């Protein structure tokens, strides 16, 4: 096989599966024992990938489709940005590479068993997994890759494969941003921001959050403008604990993911990576929310200065495809001392007004601030009844509310979280 002739889709040295399969497909049958052993080793690798990703059907074709989908190169990135023309030279290089991949797809791996006296590949040609999904991908992503594998295997020419890959990149993107919706930064990654996908995200919908309609509508309108390429603001969701601030951001992600929204979660000890993170995502054809959950700073913590510079104040203009969404129990994110306001201490700051403004300036840089307050007894009652209905909890209303009131007195007070915990408890003991 012509592995070394690949241009755009050249393999990573760590990608042993593609190279080993190329060796097996191109082998002439000499040193049969060595090839036979390679058959079993490669089968084991393909089975491991299948288990991680939940593939089914022809595992070899699934793997090839995954490789093409996940490969970021000049063609896939240009197609994602819809910046490639019919006469583009990059497109001709992609066509050259797909001619080679068409040879891979044309190989019936069952023939390798007879060629090398092995008994392994036949089971991979029509593989039935023992579970519905994988550890690395959601079922939705898995199904998308498996379907693409069938389309590519059925293509009658490399040109047809090119068209199908180009359409896939345009509709879904390429690499991890095309396959996943949420991400985090790896800890202890050195000097660079290393972005990792979050495999399984909570399937929260905004409708799951009972009440807070005005707050949710403000968040929806701002995010909708953002994904449509209109002017939008950074958002601060603040208020009492357990009121649905983080759940609202998760609901926003699930609502607008199909329109190109992606969320990257970052913690304040990682703020030094913010500039590098922005440089990696600013030219991608997605809308990114950098999400900071439970954000607050104490007097001795200065990481907020990185955030201030990113939001507004640095020399480089913040890219249009990036917003900051943060949640906090504090309206003013940086802790303020009483002495910041009163000049009563000998060691106090001489310019106390400057100190106060320095601490308030971060809050002022969020164009949209949304308050999530602790529910009053009436709203708490509504939340409990609605959650009980959704979960099929069949208890008399009067008894249910009486137990809910007793529960909240010893479990943190009135909040949506307390109501959910009470309903979960009721379900577990019935």
Secondary structure, DSSP 4 states (H G I P E B T S, - for coil): --GGG-STTPPPTT-HHHHHHHHHHH--S-SHHHHHHHHHHHHHHHHHHHHHHT--B-HHHHHHHHHHHH---HHHHHHHTT---TT-HHHHHHHHHHHHHHHHHH--THHHHHHTT-SSGGGGTTB--SSS--SSS-HHHHHHHHHHHHHHHT-SSHHHHHHHHHHHHHHH-SHHHHH-SEEEEPTT-TTS--EEE-S------GGGS-S-HHHHHHHHHHHHHHHTTS----EEEEESTTSSHHHHHHHHHHHHGGGTEEEEE--GGGGGGHHHHHHHHTTSSSEEEEEE-S--B-TT--THHHHHHHHTTSSSPPPTTEEEEEEES-SSSB---GGGT----TTS-TTHHHHHHHHHHHHHT-SEEEEEPPPPHHHHHHHHHHHHHHTT----HHHHHHHHHHHHHHTTSSSHHHHHHHHHHHHHH-
